[in-house]
Amino acid sequence: MLFKYKIKPVSPIMTPLMSDTFFGHFCWAMRYKKGEKFLEDFLALYSEKNHPPVIFSSAFIAGYLPRPVLPSLKRRQTAEFVEKYFINDPDGLFSDHLETQTKRKFEGLSLIKKWNKQKFISIDEWTALKDAYSEYRLYEKFYEKLKNCLKNNSVCNQDHDPEAMVTEITTANTIDRVTGTVPEEGGGLFSREKIWFRHSTELDLYVEINSNEFSSLIKWFLTDYLPESGFGKDKSVGMGILDIHEDSTFNPDVFKVDLANACMTLSLCSFKGMGKYKTFYRLKTKFGKLGGDFAFSSPTGGNPRPFKKPVLMMEPGSVFLNSSRIDAGELIDNIHSDERIRHCGLPVTLALKIMEDG
């Protein structure tokens, strides 16, 4: 069953709120609360024959979802759209300031170029399109929003609020732990990203639970453990503090689709056998890092070895052209020199019915 949690960042975060990182934090929370044997039994439940007991989405600005990754409109379709809604100007939006057809055509093509770069759509747009989704119909939704903004003389942000979050890039120096000074050679200079959220910003996190045994544990993890312990890097110095509560008004039936022929991921995605599916996707190379006790001590003793091997993963919004669920599978192994370490790339998915554009 799909659950939804609301996240309000209380402090800046140093680690993006990605699905695999939530899973890693959850595993360490179980280890501390229930013991290592409980964690090992939990991880053993992930197999190609079973639906995984728990999977997380990445977190998104409240009210938005990833835009499905699908091919752009063909030139002919783009020309038809521009002629219908911009050159002919059926709603009289542009005739006052764009007198010629050439200017209106340029305006239309410029907006489509901007729309093509959007990675998120509103949940209202998703629910209106999910039973017959196409890029052309999405552009029509974008046009309707633009029309309403122009008629009301209001600012129109087609994507989610650009002021909801700001990424700050800072530089720092490596400190020699023996001398307590910056190394003379090279200076050890490196950059760091810090994400700031506006005070009123909320995020949506989706959790799929396929075993009732873990329902109460998930609620404890998200509403008690994670707000108290912090998320990601530098939580010991006040970063990654989150206020989280379950969205009791959420009804998963809002995402139900009859006769679905595809599904879209809400998580970073990578699992064995993925190549057998036809997909549209964007890729991200994930350079994972161990957390918990393993962040400062080796799993097998000795000096810490916190870094995992790089993993190539599909970003949220990737589309599988498959009518059945894409959530059964194993965790990624061979990710670290310690064979016990694994990585979760199993996605939360939403059903979708894709219609071909004419």
Residue pairs with C-beta under 8 A, 6 or more apart in sequence:
1 208
1 209
1 210
1 252
2 206
2 207
2 208
2 252
2 255
2 348
3 206
3 207
3 208
3 209
3 218
3 246
3 247
3 250
3 252
4 204
4 205
4 206
4 207
4 246
4 247
4 250
4 252
5 204
5 205
5 206
5 207
5 222
5 223
5 244
5 245
5 246
5 247
6 62
6 202
6 203
6 204
6 205
6 244
6 245
6 246
6 247
7 17
7 59
7 202
7 203
7 204
7 205
7 242
7 243
7 244
8 201
8 202
8 203
8 242
8 243
8 244
9 197
9 201
9 203
9 241
9 242
9 243
10 241
10 242
10 243
11 238
11 239
11 240
11 241
12 168
12 194
12 195
12 196
12 197
12 239
13 194
13 195
13 197
13 231
13 232
13 239
13 240
13 242
14 192
14 193
14 194
14 195
14 232
14 233
14 234
14 239
14 240
15 21
15 231
15 232
15 233
15 240
16 58
16 195
16 232
17 58
17 59
17 203
17 205
17 231
18 58
18 59
18 268
18 286
19 55
19 56
19 57
19 58
19 266
19 267
19 268
19 316
19 344
19 347
19 348
20 267
20 268
20 286
20 288
20 313
20 343
20 344
20 345
21 231
21 232
22 56
22 58
22 59
22 205
23 54
23 55
23 56
23 344
24 288
24 291
24 344
25 221
25 226
25 229
25 231
25 291
26 54
26 56
26 218
26 221
27 39
27 42
27 43
28 291
28 292
28 293
29 221
29 225
29 226
29 229
30 38
30 39
30 42
30 217
30 221
31 38
31 39
31 292
32 292
33 217
33 220
33 225
34 217
42 53
42 214
43 331
43 342
45 52
45 53
45 211
46 52
46 53
46 329
46 330
46 331
46 344
46 346
47 328
47 329
47 330
48 272
48 273
48 328
48 329
48 330
49 328
50 328
51 210
51 325
51 327
51 328
52 208
52 210
52 327
52 328
52 329
52 346
53 209
53 210
53 211
53 213
53 214
54 207
54 208
54 209
54 210
54 211
54 214
54 218
55 207
55 208
55 267
55 327
55 344
55 346
55 347
55 348
56 205
56 206
56 207
56 267
56 344
56 348
57 205
57 206
57 207
57 266
57 267
57 316
57 347
57 348
58 205
58 266
58 267
58 268
58 316
59 203
59 204
59 205
60 66
60 120
60 160
60 203
60 204
60 266
60 316
61 120
61 160
61 161
61 164
61 165
61 201
61 202
61 203
61 204
62 201
62 202
62 203
62 204
63 122
63 123
63 160
63 204
64 120
64 121
64 122
64 123
64 160
64 204
65 120
65 121
65 122
65 123
65 126
65 266
65 350
66 119
66 120
66 121
66 264
66 265
66 266
66 315
66 316
66 317
67 118
67 119
67 120
67 121
67 138
67 317
68 133
68 264
68 280
68 317
68 319
68 352
68 354
69 280
69 281
69 282
69 315
69 317
69 318
69 319
70 135
70 280
70 319
70 354
71 135
71 280
72 78
72 116
72 135
73 81
73 112
73 135
73 136
73 139
73 357
74 357
77 136
77 357
77 358
78 109
78 112
81 108
81 112
81 136
81 139
82 105
82 108
82 109
82 112
83 105
84 90
85 108
85 143
86 94
86 104
86 105
86 107
86 108
87 101
87 104
87 105
87 108
89 95
89 104
91 147
93 146
93 147
93 150
93 151
94 103
94 104
94 107
98 104
98 107
111 142
111 146
112 139
114 158
115 139
115 142
115 158
118 158
118 159
119 159
119 317
120 159
120 160
121 138
121 141
122 160
123 254
125 138
125 141
126 350
127 254
127 255
128 141
129 137
129 138
129 141
130 255
130 257
130 350
130 351
130 352
130 353
131 257
131 258
131 353
132 353
132 355
133 352
133 353
133 354
133 355
134 354
134 355
134 356
134 357
135 357
136 357
136 358
137 355
142 158
145 156
145 158
146 156
146 158
148 156
149 155
149 156
150 156
161 198
161 201
163 198
164 197
164 198
164 201
165 195
165 196
165 197
165 198
165 201
166 195
166 196
167 193
167 194
167 195
167 196
168 193
168 194
168 195
168 196
169 191
169 192
169 193
169 194
170 191
170 192
170 194
171 189
171 190
171 191
171 192
172 189
172 190
172 191
172 192
173 182
173 187
173 188
173 189
173 190
174 182
174 183
174 187
174 188
174 189
174 190
175 181
175 182
175 188
176 182
176 183
182 188
194 239
204 247
205 222
205 244
206 266
206 348
207 218
207 222
207 348
208 327
208 348
209 215
209 218
219 246
222 244
222 246
223 244
223 245
223 246
226 242
226 244
227 241
227 242
227 243
227 244
229 235
230 236
230 238
230 239
230 240
230 241
230 242
231 240
231 241
231 242
232 239
232 240
233 239
233 240
234 240
235 241
255 350
255 351
256 351
257 350
257 351
257 352
257 353
258 353
259 353
260 323
260 351
260 352
260 353
261 321
261 323
261 352
261 353
261 354
262 319
262 320
262 321
262 322
262 323
262 351
262 352
262 353
262 354
263 319
263 320
263 322
263 323
263 325
263 326
263 349
263 350
263 351
263 352
264 317
264 318
264 319
264 320
264 349
264 350
264 352
265 314
265 316
265 317
265 318
265 319
265 320
265 326
265 347
265 348
265 349
266 316
266 347
266 348
266 349
266 350
267 316
267 345
267 346
267 347
267 348
268 284
268 286
268 313
268 314
268 315
268 316
268 345
268 347
269 281
269 313
269 314
269 315
269 316
269 318
269 345
269 346
269 347
270 311
270 312
270 313
270 314
270 332
270 343
270 345
271 329
271 330
271 332
271 345
271 346
272 329
272 330
272 332
273 329
277 320
277 321
277 322
277 326
278 320
278 321
278 322
279 314
279 318
279 319
279 320
279 321
280 318
280 319
280 321
281 314
281 315
281 318
281 319
282 314
282 315
282 317
282 318
283 312
283 313
283 314
283 315
284 312
284 313
284 314
284 315
285 310
285 311
285 312
285 313
286 310
286 311
286 312
286 313
287 307
287 308
287 310
288 307
288 308
288 309
288 311
288 335
288 343
289 295
289 306
289 307
289 308
290 299
290 305
290 306
290 307
290 308
290 336
290 341
294 304
294 306
294 341
295 304
295 306
296 304
296 306
297 304
298 304
298 305
298 338
299 305
299 336
299 338
299 340
299 341
300 338
305 336
305 337
305 338
308 335
308 336
308 341
308 343
309 334
309 335
309 336
311 332
311 335
311 343
311 345
313 345
314 347
316 347
319 352
319 354
320 326
320 349
321 354
325 349
326 347
326 349
327 346
327 347
327 348
327 349
329 346
331 342
331 343
331 344
331 345
331 346
332 342
332 343
332 344
332 345
333 339
333 342
335 341
335 342
335 343
